[in-house]
Amino acid sequence: MTKRWLLIGAATMAVSGIGVSGAQAADKEQDEQKIAFKDAPAVVRKTLKREANGEKIRTLDKEKLNGKTVYEADVEIDDHNYEIVVDAKGLLLSKKLDNEADERAGANNDADEKDEAREEKGRKHSAKEADEADVKKAGKDKEED
């Protein structure tokens, strides 16, 4: 009976933890609005241009993150989608691969990468077997001498 209550308690905590995490995520990012690049402060534009490596910034959002105004830009650099976040003073807060955009743009890439990984694993396994066979053969050749 005690085990049952422990399991119920653990399940309840897990479910409530997920609910709190979702609420916290919603609180972190608020009031998102799309703006024109020219409408961002000059220091923000300068940082975004630098971090975009000369590539065109596709979208720019002005939003609140933990109560502070930030600017989030989406840009494609070397065939990868990046999300660049800058504060109102032009300080770079983050620059990371934007997984959402990558998923939309290349859902098939994941399958291709998995296939390549399997093939590579197969090649390594075959090479290992070949090496083991060579070692066994070398051992037999020495025994015959």
Backbone as a chain_set.jsonl record, in Angstrom:
{"seq": "MTKRWLLIGAATMAVSGIGVSGAQAADKEQDEQKIAFKDAPAVVRKTLKREANGEKIRTLDKEKLNGKTVYEADVEIDDHNYEIVVDAKGLLLSKKLDNEADERAGANNDADEKDEAREEKGRKHSAKEADEADVKKAGKDKEED", "coords": {"N": [[0.824, -1.19, 0.0], [1.959, 1.249, 0.772], [3.887, 1.592, -1.201], [2.284, 2.068, -3.382], [1.165, 4.592, -2.775], [3.479, 6.082, -2.774], [4.203, 5.931, -5.471], [1.998, 7.215, -6.629], [2.304, 9.75, -5.508], [4.803, 10.483, -6.612], [4.154, 10.511, -9.319], [2.266, 12.558, -9.338], [3.853, 14.729, -8.59], [5.579, 14.821, -10.766], [3.826, 15.444, -12.881], [2.804, 17.916, -12.002], [5.149, 19.37, -11.97], [5.749, 19.562, -14.674], [3.645, 21.182, -15.503], [4.251, 23.57, -14.13], [6.703, 24.201, -15.317], [5.882, 24.738, -17.929], [4.288, 26.994, -17.478], [6.227, 28.736, -16.498], [7.826, 29.028, -18.758], [6.068, 30.385, -20.424], [5.889, 32.773, -19.011], [8.436, 33.795, -19.299], [8.752, 34.693, -21.938], [7.161, 37.242, -23.453], [4.668, 39.411, -24.932], [5.363, 39.502, -27.715], [6.215, 41.092, -30.714], [6.301, 41.73, -34.174], [8.714, 43.674, -35.82], [10.02, 46.256, -37.983], [13.328, 46.176, -39.282], [14.626, 48.644, -39.359], [13.358, 49.984, -37.334], [14.41, 49.178, -34.957], [16.632, 49.943, -32.198], [19.722, 51.705, -32.872], [22.078, 50.54, -31.754], [21.262, 47.94, -31.391], [20.715, 47.13, -34.022], [23.318, 47.28, -35.064], [24.695, 45.245, -33.614], [23.181, 43.005, -34.387], [23.647, 42.977, -37.182], [26.406, 42.479, -37.191], [26.517, 39.908, -35.972], [25.06, 38.455, -37.788], [26.732, 37.995, -39.831], [26.777, 39.404, -42.259], [24.644, 38.354, -43.624], [21.167, 38.327, -44.708], [18.73, 39.49, -42.491], [15.916, 37.801, -41.668], [13.546, 37.981, -40.074], [12.438, 40.102, -37.406], [11.802, 40.358, -34.053], [10.354, 42.117, -31.363], [10.352, 41.732, -27.976], [9.437, 40.772, -24.602], [11.566, 39.421, -22.233], [11.874, 37.725, -19.391], [10.917, 40.075, -18.214], [12.411, 42.095, -19.421], [13.154, 44.125, -22.273], [13.885, 42.645, -25.345], [15.432, 41.842, -28.49], [14.773, 39.686, -31.061], [16.149, 37.985, -33.695], [15.873, 36.235, -36.788], [17.97, 34.457, -38.883], [19.636, 33.174, -41.775], [22.56, 31.438, -41.902], [25.235, 30.131, -43.572], [23.61, 28.021, -44.629], [22.193, 27.269, -42.359], [19.695, 27.846, -39.926], [19.572, 30.481, -37.686], [18.923, 31.837, -34.454], [19.096, 34.935, -33.099], [19.544, 36.773, -30.228], [19.291, 39.896, -28.733], [19.831, 42.419, -26.303], [18.213, 45.553, -25.304], [20.294, 47.353, -25.152], [22.085, 46.543, -26.988], [23.617, 44.367, -26.366], [24.747, 41.123, -26.951], [22.784, 38.403, -26.246], [22.18, 35.758, -26.885], [23.071, 33.379, -29.407], [22.048, 31.011, -31.426], [21.458, 27.819, -33.016], [18.403, 27.615, -34.675], [16.143, 25.454, -33.95], [13.417, 25.003, -34.562], [13.023, 26.254, -37.057], [14.879, 24.795, -38.531], [13.703, 22.253, -38.433], [11.349, 22.672, -39.913], [12.425, 23.407, -42.377], [14.086, 21.278, -43.114], [13.073, 18.522, -42.649], [13.565, 16.087, -43.728], [16.293, 15.878, -43.593], [17.038, 14.861, -41.097], [16.367, 12.15, -41.27], [18.098, 11.402, -43.318], [20.572, 11.861, -42.049], [20.434, 9.965, -39.994], [20.422, 7.614, -41.502], [22.978, 7.809, -42.646], [24.523, 7.633, -40.326], [23.938, 5.033, -39.516], [25.031, 3.621, -41.677], [27.73, 4.306, -41.381], [28.249, 3.167, -38.899], [27.917, 0.521, -39.606], [30.043, 0.248, -41.411], [32.208, 0.608, -39.681], [31.838, -1.589, -38.016], [32.172, -3.69, -39.844], [34.83, -3.224, -40.573], [36.083, -3.715, -38.149], [35.529, -6.436, -37.83], [36.999, -7.412, -39.997], [39.586, -6.719, -39.213], [39.821, -8.341, -36.93], [39.677, -10.835, -38.141], [42.034, -10.783, -39.628], [43.914, -10.762, -37.557], [43.431, -13.282, -36.401], [44.1, -14.909, -38.57], [46.82, -14.264, -38.866], [47.759, -15.286, -36.497], [47.294, -18.031, -36.88], [48.996, -18.476, -39.061], [51.49, -18.168, -37.834], [51.452, -20.34, -36.1], [51.624, -22.436, -37.902], [54.201, -22.18, -38.867]], "CA": [[0.0, 0.0, 0.0], [2.842, 2.403, 0.848], [4.501, 1.756, -2.516], [1.269, 2.655, -4.261], [1.079, 6.016, -2.467], [4.721, 6.703, -3.23], [4.107, 6.057, -6.923], [1.008, 8.26, -6.915], [2.94, 11.026, -5.156], [5.836, 10.78, -7.603], [3.471, 10.856, -10.566], [1.659, 13.873, -9.14], [4.932, 15.719, -8.615], [6.074, 14.912, -12.135], [2.831, 16.157, -13.672], [2.751, 19.315, -11.563], [6.414, 19.982, -12.392], [5.627, 19.898, -16.093], [2.743, 22.324, -15.576], [4.974, 24.753, -13.674], [7.695, 24.534, -16.331], [5.174, 25.365, -19.036], [3.886, 28.334, -17.046], [7.431, 29.556, -16.417], [8.246, 29.337, -20.124], [5.162, 31.407, -20.923], [6.221, 34.022, -18.342], [9.739, 34.282, -19.734], [8.672, 35.34, -23.232], [5.861, 37.878, -23.533], [4.469, 40.611, -25.751], [6.149, 39.43, -28.947], [5.662, 41.82, -31.845], [7.208, 41.855, -35.307], [9.045, 45.068, -36.132], [10.94, 46.465, -39.097], [14.718, 46.272, -38.829], [14.96, 50.065, -39.188], [12.723, 50.486, -36.117], [15.19, 48.753, -33.785], [17.682, 50.92, -31.84], [20.956, 51.612, -33.665], [23.026, 49.593, -31.148], [20.708, 46.603, -31.639], [20.954, 46.854, -35.448], [24.759, 47.064, -35.244], [25.029, 43.909, -33.098], [22.534, 41.995, -35.234], [24.389, 42.925, -38.454], [27.69, 41.806, -36.929], [26.298, 38.496, -35.69], [24.473, 37.808, -38.969], [27.836, 37.775, -40.789], [26.437, 39.987, -43.556], [23.458, 37.708, -44.202], [19.924, 39.08, -44.538], [17.911, 39.144, -41.328], [14.583, 37.524, -42.22], [12.503, 38.528, -39.209], [12.901, 40.716, -36.169], [10.732, 40.473, -33.065], [10.626, 42.83, -30.12], [9.58, 41.015, -26.959], [9.885, 40.842, -23.212], [12.147, 38.185, -21.74], [12.087, 37.955, -17.954], [10.593, 41.453, -17.892], [13.283, 43.042, -20.111], [12.965, 44.181, -23.723], [14.926, 42.029, -26.155], [15.169, 41.771, -29.92], [15.107, 38.346, -31.541], [16.232, 37.959, -35.149], [16.093, 34.957, -37.456], [18.855, 34.657, -40.025], [20.239, 31.946, -42.305], [24.012, 31.569, -42.052], [25.814, 28.874, -44.058], [22.525, 27.043, -44.76], [21.63, 26.929, -41.048], [18.863, 28.904, -39.368], [20.012, 30.922, -36.368], [18.143, 32.789, -33.686], [20.011, 35.848, -32.416], [18.816, 37.582, -29.249], [20.083, 41.044, -28.302], [19.048, 43.273, -25.399], [17.963, 46.911, -25.796], [21.559, 48.093, -25.173], [22.922, 45.987, -28.038], [24.418, 43.262, -25.837], [24.348, 39.817, -27.452], [22.367, 37.49, -25.186], [22.359, 34.39, -27.378], [23.092, 33.092, -30.836], [21.987, 29.554, -31.456], [20.701, 27.219, -34.109], [16.965, 27.683, -34.444], [15.666, 24.113, -34.264], [12.1, 25.044, -35.181], [13.187, 26.555, -38.468], [15.565, 23.655, -39.133], [12.741, 21.164, -38.585], [10.46, 22.996, -41.033], [13.179, 23.476, -43.624], [14.741, 20.037, -43.513], [12.65, 17.354, -41.88], [14.174, 14.908, -44.331], [17.708, 15.819, -43.244], [17.2, 13.989, -39.938], [16.344, 10.77, -41.741], [19.348, 11.191, -44.054], [21.658, 11.778, -41.079], [20.322, 8.682, -39.306], [20.878, 6.595, -42.444], [24.433, 7.919, -42.741], [25.09, 7.126, -39.071], [23.835, 3.567, -39.558], [26.023, 3.136, -42.64], [29.048, 4.479, -40.765], [28.358, 2.142, -37.863], [28.114, -0.743, -40.323], [31.416, 0.23, -41.944], [33.121, 0.407, -38.556], [31.668, -2.962, -37.559], [32.812, -4.54, -40.852], [36.282, -3.032, -40.476], [36.516, -4.392, -36.93], [35.525, -7.872, -38.12], [38.12, -7.683, -40.897], [40.8, -6.661, -38.394], [39.854, -9.538, -36.089], [39.99, -11.966, -39.018], [43.456, -10.673, -39.946], [44.655, -11.165, -36.365], [43.3, -14.735, -36.284], [44.867, -15.514, -39.659], [48.225, -14.074, -38.541], [48.05, -16.249, -35.402], [47.345, -19.371, -37.488], [50.205, -18.547, -39.888], [52.623, -18.358, -36.935], [51.383, -21.699, -35.575], [52.033, -23.348, -38.956], [55.647, -22.054, -39.08]], "C": [[0.871, 1.257, 0.0], [3.5, 2.673, -0.507], [3.535, 2.452, -3.471], [1.2, 4.165, -4.032], [2.347, 6.751, -2.901], [4.695, 6.929, -4.74], [3.132, 7.156, -7.309], [1.602, 9.635, -6.623], [3.983, 11.439, -6.178], [5.214, 11.21, -8.922], [2.858, 12.25, -10.476], [2.719, 14.971, -9.218], [5.454, 15.909, -10.035], [5.119, 15.72, -12.999], [2.787, 17.628, -13.281], [4.029, 20.048, -11.948], [6.362, 20.397, -13.839], [4.741, 21.12, -16.251], [3.441, 23.614, -15.17], [5.996, 25.171, -14.73], [7.044, 25.236, -17.506], [4.764, 26.781, -18.695], [5.095, 29.255, -16.975], [7.897, 29.957, -17.811], [7.367, 30.438, -20.702], [5.49, 32.759, -20.295], [7.516, 34.624, -18.874], [9.64, 35.098, -21.018], [7.265, 35.9, -23.409], [5.868, 39.003, -24.56], [5.309, 40.618, -27.017], [5.456, 40.211, -30.053], [6.718, 41.934, -32.933], [7.451, 43.337, -35.558], [9.955, 45.1, -37.353], [12.346, 46.654, -38.535], [15.09, 47.728, -38.527], [14.373, 50.652, -37.903], [13.444, 50.052, -34.837], [16.224, 49.829, -33.464], [18.973, 50.663, -32.627], [21.936, 50.591, -33.088], [22.564, 48.149, -31.36], [20.976, 46.216, -33.087], [22.421, 46.525, -35.697], [25.158, 45.653, -34.795], [24.428, 42.823, -33.98], [23.256, 41.853, -36.574], [25.7, 42.162, -38.28], [27.487, 40.303, -36.77], [25.704, 37.741, -36.87], [25.514, 37.562, -40.057], [27.492, 38.28, -42.19], [25.227, 39.359, -44.228], [22.215, 38.527, -43.897], [19.153, 38.567, -43.323], [16.473, 39.021, -41.816], [13.468, 38.133, -41.39], [13.148, 39.136, -37.971], [11.69, 40.896, -35.263], [11.24, 41.281, -31.885], [9.742, 42.166, -29.073], [10.157, 41.253, -25.579], [10.385, 39.461, -22.813], [12.536, 38.429, -20.288], [11.901, 39.424, -17.582], [11.433, 42.503, -18.597], [13.03, 42.979, -21.618], [14.17, 43.571, -24.422], [14.476, 42.022, -27.608], [15.668, 40.423, -30.411], [15.042, 38.33, -33.06], [16.435, 36.528, -35.634], [16.897, 35.225, -38.715], [19.411, 33.31, -40.471], [21.713, 32.216, -42.575], [24.554, 30.199, -42.435], [24.779, 27.747, -44.076], [21.969, 26.536, -43.436], [20.844, 28.122, -40.531], [19.309, 29.209, -37.947], [18.99, 31.873, -35.765], [19.141, 33.625, -32.9], [19.177, 36.732, -31.495], [19.76, 38.638, -28.682], [19.224, 41.876, -27.353], [18.956, 44.687, -25.975], [19.224, 47.765, -25.86], [22.526, 47.563, -26.23], [23.802, 44.844, -27.582], [23.877, 41.944, -26.377], [24.013, 38.903, -26.277], [22.499, 36.034, -25.622], [22.367, 34.371, -28.895], [23.141, 31.586, -30.933], [21.231, 29.081, -32.679], [19.234, 27.227, -33.735], [16.368, 26.358, -34.892], [14.303, 24.107, -34.936], [12.22, 25.295, -36.667], [13.89, 25.414, -39.184], [14.603, 22.511, -39.375], [11.82, 21.42, -39.762], [11.206, 22.905, -42.351], [13.714, 22.129, -44.065], [14.357, 18.841, -42.687], [13.29, 16.084, -42.436], [15.643, 14.775, -43.98], [17.965, 14.897, -42.067], [17.258, 12.532, -40.366], [17.633, 10.446, -42.489], [20.526, 11.031, -43.1], [21.631, 10.453, -40.334], [20.8, 7.551, -40.209], [22.399, 6.611, -42.565], [25.104, 7.368, -41.491], [25.049, 5.608, -39.046], [24.875, 2.978, -40.504], [27.428, 3.211, -42.054], [29.276, 3.417, -39.698], [28.605, 0.775, -38.506], [29.523, -0.865, -40.875], [32.422, -0.026, -40.827], [33.05, -1.035, -38.079], [32.361, -3.92, -38.535], [34.328, -4.433, -40.779], [36.828, -3.753, -39.25], [36.571, -5.902, -37.163], [36.698, -8.25, -39.012], [39.434, -7.674, -40.129], [40.93, -7.91, -37.53], [40.201, -10.767, -36.912], [41.468, -11.963, -39.381], [44.315, -11.138, -38.772], [44.609, -12.678, -36.212], [44.147, -15.436, -37.341], [46.371, -15.412, -39.366], [48.635, -15.06, -37.447], [48.175, -17.659, -35.963], [48.6, -19.526, -38.319], [51.429, -18.776, -39.018], [52.648, -19.772, -36.388], [51.892, -22.692, -36.603], [53.538, -23.296, -39.191], [56.403, -22.857, -38.142]], "O": [[0.559, 2.225, -0.694], [3.655, 3.824, -0.914], [3.928, 3.31, -4.261], [1.178, 4.935, -4.993], [2.291, 7.899, -3.341], [5.11, 7.98, -5.228], [3.407, 7.942, -8.215], [1.422, 10.572, -7.401], [4.048, 12.603, -6.571], [5.68, 12.151, -9.565], [2.925, 13.027, -11.428], [2.502, 16.013, -9.837], [5.736, 17.032, -10.452], [5.549, 16.583, -13.763], [2.736, 18.496, -14.152], [3.984, 21.246, -12.228], [6.866, 21.459, -14.206], [5.049, 22.007, -17.047], [3.241, 24.649, -15.807], [6.144, 26.36, -15.011], [7.581, 26.215, -18.026], [4.877, 27.678, -19.53], [5.007, 30.424, -17.349], [8.316, 31.095, -18.024], [7.861, 31.328, -21.395], [5.383, 33.788, -20.962], [7.667, 35.845, -18.892], [10.357, 36.086, -21.18], [6.295, 35.147, -23.503], [6.919, 39.476, -24.993], [5.907, 41.64, -27.355], [4.265, 40.025, -30.305], [7.886, 42.202, -32.652], [6.528, 44.15, -35.515], [10.578, 44.099, -37.708], [12.528, 47.217, -37.456], [15.789, 48.004, -37.552], [14.83, 51.694, -37.432], [13.108, 50.521, -33.75], [16.653, 50.555, -34.361], [19.265, 49.526, -32.997], [22.564, 49.85, -33.844], [23.388, 47.244, -31.493], [21.416, 45.098, -33.357], [22.736, 45.603, -36.449], [25.872, 44.949, -35.509], [25.091, 41.832, -34.286], [23.456, 40.737, -37.053], [26.06, 41.318, -39.101], [28.213, 39.513, -37.374], [25.828, 36.519, -36.949], [25.199, 36.979, -41.095], [27.867, 37.663, -43.187], [24.828, 39.799, -45.305], [22.197, 39.319, -42.955], [18.955, 37.363, -43.157], [15.881, 39.982, -42.308], [12.545, 38.737, -41.937], [14.237, 38.747, -37.55], [10.69, 41.502, -35.648], [12.389, 41.151, -31.463], [8.531, 42.049, -29.257], [11.22, 41.853, -25.417], [9.707, 38.457, -23.031], [13.417, 39.238, -19.996], [12.628, 39.958, -16.744], [11.202, 43.696, -18.4], [12.732, 41.918, -22.166], [15.316, 43.921, -24.141], [13.293, 42.178, -27.911], [16.826, 40.06, -30.209], [14.0, 38.628, -33.645], [17.086, 35.718, -34.972], [16.558, 36.101, -39.511], [19.632, 32.417, -39.653], [22.071, 33.093, -43.362], [24.358, 29.222, -41.712], [25.047, 26.646, -43.594], [21.338, 25.48, -43.396], [21.269, 29.268, -40.677], [19.412, 28.312, -37.109], [18.294, 32.605, -36.468], [19.938, 33.091, -32.128], [18.216, 37.364, -31.934], [20.861, 38.335, -28.221], [18.022, 42.024, -27.574], [19.553, 44.98, -27.011], [19.239, 48.789, -26.542], [23.644, 48.061, -26.362], [24.658, 44.389, -28.342], [22.68, 41.675, -26.272], [24.857, 38.657, -25.416], [22.884, 35.176, -24.828], [21.766, 35.213, -29.563], [24.136, 30.957, -30.573], [20.471, 29.828, -33.295], [18.868, 26.885, -32.611], [16.115, 26.159, -36.08], [14.059, 23.272, -35.807], [11.576, 24.61, -37.462], [13.543, 25.091, -40.32], [14.673, 21.859, -40.416], [11.531, 20.505, -40.533], [10.677, 22.383, -43.332], [13.792, 21.857, -45.263], [15.218, 18.202, -42.083], [13.527, 15.125, -41.701], [16.196, 13.678, -44.056], [18.991, 14.219, -42.027], [18.095, 11.769, -39.884], [18.198, 9.364, -42.328], [21.383, 10.172, -43.308], [22.682, 9.872, -40.066], [21.492, 6.64, -39.757], [23.036, 5.559, -42.584], [26.139, 6.708, -41.582], [26.003, 4.962, -38.611], [25.52, 1.976, -40.192], [28.223, 2.284, -42.213], [30.359, 2.839, -39.604], [29.401, -0.022, -38.009], [30.132, -1.933, -40.822], [33.375, -0.784, -41.005], [34.077, -1.642, -37.772], [33.052, -4.847, -38.114], [35.032, -5.435, -40.908], [37.911, -4.336, -39.301], [37.521, -6.569, -36.755], [37.323, -9.291, -38.81], [40.298, -8.519, -40.361], [42.017, -8.475, -37.409], [40.932, -11.643, -36.449], [42.093, -13.022, -39.437], [45.319, -11.824, -38.963], [45.632, -13.3, -35.925], [44.824, -16.424, -37.056], [47.111, -16.369, -39.594], [49.74, -15.603, -37.478], [49.069, -18.405, -35.564], [49.221, -20.589, -38.3], [52.331, -19.512, -39.419], [53.719, -20.357, -36.222], [52.522, -23.686, -36.242], [54.108, -24.276, -39.671], [57.633, -22.864, -38.187]]}, "num_chains": 1, "name": "protein.A"}
